[in-house]
Amino acid sequence: MAINIPADLLNKLAAQLNEQLTGGALPPIEEMEKILRALLQSAVSRLDLVNRSEFDAQCKVLARTRERLEQAEQQLATLGQTPRH
């Protein structure tokens, strides 16, 4: 599954990375990892994401709501078929 990251966020991330890496020689790999982790964490925190447990909970709520809607539709159909006196 691909994550659709907004272009402006990627541009900001690239600009921040460029800012961190300007000034001559590249930093050691460990420092590069720290910089990239911090920048990526910052970028991901700006995305509108939910964790897995929140997603699963909302799926359960949606499933219960669908069941209730189907029951209400069946009751409505039954009432519509009942002859009136």
N, CA, C and O atoms as a DFTB+ gen file, in Angstrom:
340 C
 N C O
     1  1       0.838      -1.171       0.000
     2  2       0.000       0.000       0.000
     3  2       0.888       1.239       0.000
     4  3       1.762       1.384       0.855
     5  1       0.665       2.115      -0.942
     6  2       1.446       3.332      -1.054
     7  2       0.829       4.439      -0.212
     8  3      -0.393       4.564      -0.130
     9  1       1.680       5.236       0.408
    10  2       1.221       6.384       1.175
    11  2       1.356       7.605       0.291
    12  3       2.419       7.862      -0.273
    13  1       0.283       8.350       0.174
    14  2       0.283       9.544      -0.648
    15  2       0.707      10.733       0.211
    16  3      -0.095      11.263       0.979
    17  1       1.957      11.148       0.083
    18  2       2.495      12.248       0.871
    19  2       2.356      13.526       0.059
    20  3       2.784      13.571      -1.094
    21  1       1.761      14.572       0.644
    22  2       1.587      15.827      -0.089
    23  2       2.916      16.383      -0.589
    24  3       3.936      16.290       0.093
    25  1       2.891      16.964      -1.792
    26  2       4.110      17.482      -2.420
    27  2       4.751      18.580      -1.581
    28  3       5.977      18.642      -1.486
    29  1       3.947      19.447      -0.970
    30  2       4.527      20.527      -0.169
    31  2       5.284      19.989       1.037
    32  3       6.293      20.562       1.449
    33  1       4.797      18.887       1.603
    34  2       5.499      18.273       2.727
    35  2       6.835      17.686       2.273
    36  3       7.843      17.814       2.968
    37  1       6.838      17.047       1.117
    38  2       8.094      16.512       0.578
    39  2       9.079      17.636       0.262
    40  3      10.278      17.506       0.507
    41  1       8.566      18.738      -0.282
    42  2       9.438      19.881      -0.581
    43  2      10.049      20.453       0.693
    44  3      11.234      20.787       0.715
    45  1       9.249      20.569       1.759
    46  2       9.776      21.058       3.031
    47  2      10.822      20.104       3.591
    48  3      11.852      20.535       4.109
    49  1      10.554      18.818       3.486
    50  2      11.485      17.807       3.974
    51  2      12.810      17.894       3.210
    52  3      13.885      17.840       3.808
    53  1      12.722      18.029       1.888
    54  2      13.935      18.145       1.067
    55  2      14.701      19.418       1.415
    56  3      15.930      19.404       1.478
    57  1      13.987      20.509       1.641
    58  2      14.641      21.768       1.998
    59  2      15.345      21.658       3.349
    60  3      16.462      22.147       3.515
    61  1      14.678      21.007       4.319
    62  2      15.292      20.833       5.639
    63  2      16.527      19.935       5.552
    64  3      17.541      20.194       6.200
    65  1      16.430      18.883       4.749
    66  2      17.572      17.988       4.581
    67  2      18.727      18.722       3.928
    68  3      19.874      18.590       4.356
    69  1      18.431      19.492       2.895
    70  2      19.463      20.272       2.210
    71  2      20.120      21.252       3.180
    72  3      21.338      21.432       3.160
    73  1      19.305      21.886       4.031
    74  2      19.818      22.829       5.017
    75  2      20.772      22.139       5.996
    76  3      21.806      22.694       6.366
    77  1      20.412      20.936       6.403
    78  2      21.239      20.187       7.354
    79  2      22.562      19.738       6.733
    80  3      23.574      19.611       7.422
    81  1      22.537      19.502       5.420
    82  2      23.714      18.915       4.773
    83  2      24.609      19.947       4.082
    84  3      25.671      19.588       3.574
    85  1      24.206      21.207       4.055
    86  2      25.049      22.220       3.422
    87  2      26.200      22.574       4.345
    88  3      26.109      22.427       5.564
    89  1      27.261      23.033       3.756
    90  2      28.390      23.456       4.579
    91  2      29.623      22.583       4.397
    92  3      30.490      22.541       5.271
    93  1      29.704      21.902       3.295
    94  2      30.942      21.173       3.043
    95  2      30.780      19.678       3.112
    96  3      29.884      19.100       2.496
    97  1      31.673      19.053       3.882
    98  2      31.734      17.591       3.952
    99  2      30.477      17.012       4.586
   100  3      29.841      17.621       5.446
   101  1      30.150      15.820       4.127
   102  2      28.994      15.126       4.673
   103  2      29.289      14.666       6.100
   104  3      30.417      14.282       6.410
   105  1      28.281      14.705       6.961
   106  2      28.485      14.217       8.328
   107  2      28.637      12.696       8.327
   108  3      28.321      12.040       7.334
   109  1      29.116      12.138       9.429
   110  2      29.222      10.678       9.535
   111  2      27.849      10.023       9.359
   112  3      26.816      10.660       9.566
   113  1      27.854       8.769       8.984
   114  2      26.616       8.046       8.691
   115  2      25.667       8.050       9.886
   116  3      24.454       8.153       9.706
   117  1      26.196       7.940      11.096
   118  2      25.348       7.946      12.287
   119  2      24.611       9.279      12.420
   120  3      23.434       9.313      12.779
   121  1      25.316      10.376      12.127
   122  2      24.699      11.702      12.198
   123  2      23.658      11.866      11.090
   124  3      22.613      12.481      11.301
   125  1      23.947      11.313       9.910
   126  2      22.983      11.356       8.806
   127  2      21.712      10.605       9.195
   128  3      20.604      11.065       8.917
   129  1      21.874       9.455       9.835
   130  2      20.712       8.683      10.279
   131  2      19.869       9.482      11.264
   132  3      18.643       9.497      11.157
   133  1      20.509      10.143      12.218
   134  2      19.794      10.954      13.193
   135  2      19.010      12.066      12.495
   136  3      17.844      12.307      12.805
   137  1      19.662      12.732      11.560
   138  2      19.018      13.839      10.838
   139  2      17.823      13.319      10.051
   140  3      16.736      13.894      10.111
   141  1      18.026      12.231       9.311
   142  2      16.930      11.679       8.512
   143  2      15.777      11.188       9.377
   144  3      14.611      11.410       9.049
   145  1      16.102      10.519      10.484
   146  2      15.045      10.050      11.383
   147  2      14.229      11.223      11.923
   148  3      12.999      11.170      11.954
   149  1      14.912      12.270      12.343
   150  2      14.212      13.437      12.889
   151  2      13.339      14.096      11.830
   152  3      12.197      14.466      12.103
   153  1      13.872      14.242      10.632
   154  2      13.104      14.867       9.558
   155  2      11.903      14.012       9.155
   156  3      10.806      14.531       8.949
   157  1      12.114      12.709       9.046
   158  2      11.004      11.828       8.682
   159  2       9.949      11.773       9.779
   160  3       8.753      11.763       9.490
   161  1      10.384      11.736      11.032
   162  2       9.428      11.734      12.152
   163  2       8.597      13.003      12.129
   164  3       7.389      12.969      12.361
   165  1       9.242      14.109      11.852
   166  2       8.534      15.381      11.762
   167  2       7.526      15.353      10.620
   168  3       6.396      15.815      10.777
   169  1       7.925      14.816       9.478
   170  2       7.038      14.760       8.310
   171  2       5.852      13.835       8.574
   172  3       4.717      14.180       8.245
   173  1       6.098      12.669       9.162
   174  2       5.027      11.715       9.430
   175  2       4.055      12.273      10.469
   176  3       2.850      12.038      10.380
   177  1       4.566      13.000      11.442
   178  2       3.681      13.550      12.476
   179  2       2.719      14.585      11.900
   180  3       1.664      14.839      12.482
   181  1       3.068      15.176      10.775
   182  2       2.188      16.165      10.132
   183  2       1.088      15.513       9.293
   184  3       0.111      16.169       8.931
   185  1       1.245      14.230       8.987
   186  2       0.231      13.540       8.197
   187  2      -0.969      13.210       9.070
   188  3      -0.841      13.049      10.284
   189  1      -2.118      13.112       8.454
   190  2      -3.345      12.803       9.175
   191  2      -3.502      11.286       9.231
   192  3      -4.221      10.695       8.425
   193  1      -2.817      10.661      10.198
   194  2      -2.795       9.201      10.312
   195  2      -3.390       8.761      11.643
   196  3      -3.407       9.519      12.612
   197  1      -3.875       7.533      11.674
   198  2      -4.323       6.918      12.919
   199  2      -3.548       5.621      13.098
   200  3      -3.071       5.027      12.131
   201  1      -3.431       5.191      14.357
   202  2      -2.722       3.929      14.563
   203  2      -3.661       2.758      14.289
   204  3      -4.864       2.945      14.105
   205  1      -3.116       1.582      14.265
   206  2      -3.863       0.390      13.873
   207  2      -5.038       0.098      14.803
   208  3      -6.121      -0.265      14.343
   209  1      -4.826       0.257      16.112
   210  2      -5.911      -0.050      17.047
   211  2      -7.082       0.915      16.860
   212  3      -8.238       0.503      16.954
   213  1      -6.796       2.198      16.596
   214  2      -7.876       3.159      16.332
   215  2      -8.619       2.790      15.049
   216  3      -9.845       2.870      14.988
   217  1      -7.870       2.387      14.033
   218  2      -8.476       1.985      12.764
   219  2      -9.374       0.769      12.956
   220  3     -10.499       0.737      12.459
   221  1      -8.874      -0.233      13.680
   222  2      -9.665      -1.445      13.933
   223  2     -10.930      -1.128      14.723
   224  3     -11.996      -1.675      14.439
   225  1     -10.814      -0.247      15.714
   226  2     -11.982       0.129      16.510
   227  2     -13.031       0.805      15.627
   228  3     -14.222       0.524      15.759
   229  1     -12.606       1.680      14.741
   230  2     -13.544       2.358      13.853
   231  2     -14.173       1.381      12.864
   232  3     -15.335       1.548      12.493
   233  1     -13.435       0.375      12.433
   234  2     -14.001      -0.653      11.548
   235  2     -15.116      -1.418      12.254
   236  3     -16.143      -1.727      11.649
   237  1     -14.912      -1.722      13.540
   238  2     -15.944      -2.418      14.310
   239  2     -17.186      -1.546      14.461
   240  3     -18.310      -2.029      14.326
   241  1     -16.980      -0.264      14.741
   242  2     -18.118       0.662      14.862
   243  2     -18.873       0.727      13.542
   244  3     -20.104       0.708      13.526
   245  1     -18.144       0.805      12.445
   246  2     -18.769       0.866      11.129
   247  2     -19.563      -0.411      10.838
   248  3     -20.668      -0.344      10.300
   249  1     -19.007      -1.568      11.190
   250  2     -19.704      -2.836      10.957
   251  2     -21.003      -2.893      11.763
   252  3     -22.034      -3.317      11.241
   253  1     -20.964      -2.471      13.032
   254  2     -22.185      -2.460      13.851
   255  2     -23.213      -1.484      13.278
   256  3     -24.410      -1.772      13.263
   257  1     -22.748      -0.347      12.813
   258  2     -23.657       0.644      12.232
   259  2     -24.309       0.103      10.973
   260  3     -25.497       0.335      10.747
   261  1     -23.560      -0.610      10.153
   262  2     -24.126      -1.221       8.943
   263  2     -25.185      -2.256       9.300
   264  3     -26.238      -2.324       8.667
   265  1     -24.898      -3.059      10.317
   266  2     -25.875      -4.064      10.753
   267  2     -27.166      -3.401      11.204
   268  3     -28.255      -3.848      10.843
   269  1     -27.051      -2.348      11.984
   270  2     -28.238      -1.635      12.475
   271  2     -29.010      -0.996      11.319
   272  3     -30.241      -0.991      11.312
   273  1     -28.284      -0.466      10.354
   274  2     -28.941       0.133       9.191
   275  2     -29.707      -0.921       8.403
   276  3     -30.841      -0.687       7.985
   277  1     -29.087      -2.083       8.201
   278  2     -29.766      -3.169       7.486
   279  2     -31.023      -3.619       8.237
   280  3     -32.059      -3.873       7.622
   281  1     -30.927      -3.718       9.571
   282  2     -32.098      -4.099      10.369
   283  2     -33.195      -3.048      10.235
   284  3     -34.367      -3.392      10.084
   285  1     -32.828      -1.780      10.288
   286  2     -33.819      -0.707      10.166
   287  2     -34.457      -0.721       8.777
   288  3     -35.658      -0.487       8.646
   289  1     -33.663      -0.994       7.743
   290  2     -34.212      -1.079       6.385
   291  2     -35.196      -2.237       6.272
   292  3     -36.243      -2.105       5.638
   293  1     -34.863      -3.376       6.887
   294  2     -35.767      -4.532       6.861
   295  2     -37.068      -4.217       7.598
   296  3     -38.150      -4.566       7.124
   297  1     -36.969      -3.565       8.747
   298  2     -38.164      -3.200       9.499
   299  2     -39.023      -2.217       8.703
   300  3     -40.249      -2.327       8.696
   301  1     -38.397      -1.278       8.048
   302  2     -39.123      -0.307       7.242
   303  2     -39.820      -0.992       6.073
   304  3     -40.966      -0.682       5.748
   305  1     -39.116      -1.921       5.451
   306  2     -39.722      -2.658       4.334
   307  2     -40.905      -3.480       4.829
   308  3     -41.930      -3.549       4.150
   309  1     -40.784      -4.100       5.994
   310  2     -41.878      -4.889       6.568
   311  2     -43.075      -3.994       6.874
   312  3     -44.217      -4.366       6.602
   313  1     -42.822      -2.838       7.428
   314  2     -43.906      -1.899       7.729
   315  2     -44.582      -1.403       6.449
   316  3     -45.791      -1.174       6.420
   317  1     -43.801      -1.247       5.416
   318  2     -44.359      -0.798       4.138
   319  2     -45.228      -1.869       3.478
   320  3     -46.111      -1.542       2.685
   321  1     -44.990      -3.128       3.792
   322  2     -45.749      -4.220       3.213
   323  2     -47.000      -4.556       4.016
   324  3     -47.898      -5.231       3.512
   325  1     -47.064      -4.090       5.265
   326  2     -48.207      -4.390       6.119
   327  2     -49.426      -3.589       5.645
   328  3     -49.365      -2.365       5.534
   329  1     -50.527      -4.287       5.366
   330  2     -51.736      -3.561       4.920
   331  2     -52.311      -2.733       6.064
   332  3     -52.314      -3.149       7.222
   333  1     -52.797      -1.551       5.702
   334  2     -53.396      -0.664       6.699
   335  2     -54.897      -0.855       6.733
   336  3     -55.505      -1.100       5.692
   337  1     -55.498      -0.755       7.875
   338  2     -56.943      -0.938       8.015
   339  2     -57.639       0.376       8.050
   340  3     -58.864       0.423       8.164
